[in-house]
Amino acid sequence: MAKKDRDLKESVSHSLEEIMKTDYDSIFVTDPEGIVMMANSTAERLLKTAASEMIGSNVNQLMGRGYYDRSTAMEAVEKKATVTGTIINRDGQSLLTTSSPIFDAEGKVIMVISTCRDEETLVKFAEKLDKERADARRFKEEVQYLRNLKFENHCLVAESQAMKNTLLKANTVAPTDSSVLLFGESGTGKEVLAEYLHRNSHRAKEAFISVNCGAIPESLIESELFGYEKGSFTGADAKGKPGLFEIADKGTIFLDEIGEMPLTVQVRLLRVLDSGDVRRLGGTTNRKIDVRLISATNRDLKKMVDDKSFREDLYYRINVIPLRLTPLQERPEDVLALSDLFLEKFNKKYGYNKVLSKITLDGFLKYKWPGNVRELRNLIERLVITNAGNSIEYYEEENVISLPRDIERVRNSEVNRETNNESYNISIPNKGSLKDVMGLIEKEYIIKVLQDCKGCVSKAANILEVDRSAVYRKVPILDIRDQLDKIK
């Protein structure tokens, strides 16, 4: 054997000796003639013989002694290629073996490295892997289902110009990774808008994690956001716990009521946002994360900065794109649209067919809505449940919305019958452009469908097969309901 071949062989052998000491697989090394050069402890266990008996012996001799029935090593020498196959040891156990030849610079085989594992163990491992993959798919599908369900239940309504302007800006911002700060009174729908931004971003298939900074005790908020290692503090999980920033990796984290965050946590948050690294409490290593931040507050953060109760550097870090949600009392068009949306939702939930009367909607438009959308939603649920009749009526006293004083006044007439099959008589103008004539016919037809539906916009929209917002744009809803009330 040439000196360079011996040197290569010795170098490879030395490396193999180090690998074989720690490798879990059986490793069995032979030269081109089939003489065993090395065998680790796993090879001893699987081939049921000591390494001292194998090393120096020819594989043909070992087969002759009945240690195993086939040599994939010699097949690899003959084919000059990797060979995989099953061999049977002296106890009848099947072993999955792979033999790979090592070549010199001239392409000659100088040794063969064979690895093997118990076939039964591999089958069990494959079955376990298949089960884990199935569980992972199911988990992913469940998460996606819950995410879709959550988004479906948080519908953005934008009939008012103020809300349309906000959504127009949100649509521009959503595809970017810029930090967004949402301003608005409590109950105006900041979390709904945050979900909308996430759903329309390139992170839509990843996690959306919502955190109410005001609802977490000050002593726990740091560990909740950034996680902790085992033994970090009394009562900590023995295995440690990832923080919400880690869980939101590749997705979006929404920090609601960020103005309630303690100053000590603000410092850590700023560091995480600047570096993209998270270090758990009690930990010594950083974890790289990629998270988009959306924050929200109903407080005057600029004033808090002046009062030294909110960090100025954090304020400018999170306030890259400000979006302000207008109070509900300044969005009368949205009051009407949201009322119909919530009414439809709770009618379906509780199995009713109730409608909001003209006097109720008039009262809604006069009311100040200090609790904004949240208050409107809760009120309509209460009215649907507690109102005795099908027509929901309202009275206002000192700016407080209540149920009717005289429940007997509530009309029990059937107001939700489906439209009948009779034809409508629709007048057609004698003169006018095609566009004007078609517009008048369309408006008259929508009004007649609404009259048949007793003013229920949701039902009329279903019959017309258009969006609810289209009905509001094309006809005067309150005038129609006023006419219906007079008929009754």
PyMOL commands that set and color helices and strands:
alter all, ss='L'
color gray80, all
select helices_A, chain A and resi 3-22+41-47+51-54+59-64+72-79+119-152+161-173+190-199+218-226+244-247+258-260+263-275+301-306+312-318+328-330+332-350+358-366+372-386+407-409+434-452+457-464+468-474+477-487
alter helices_A, ss='H'
color red, helices_A
select strands_A, chain A and resi 26-30+36-39+83-88+94-103+109-118+180-183+208-212+227-228+241-242+252-256+277-278+287-288+292-297+321-324+355-356+391-392+395-397+400-402
alter strands_A, ss='S'
color yellow, strands_A
deselect
rebuild
show_as cartoon
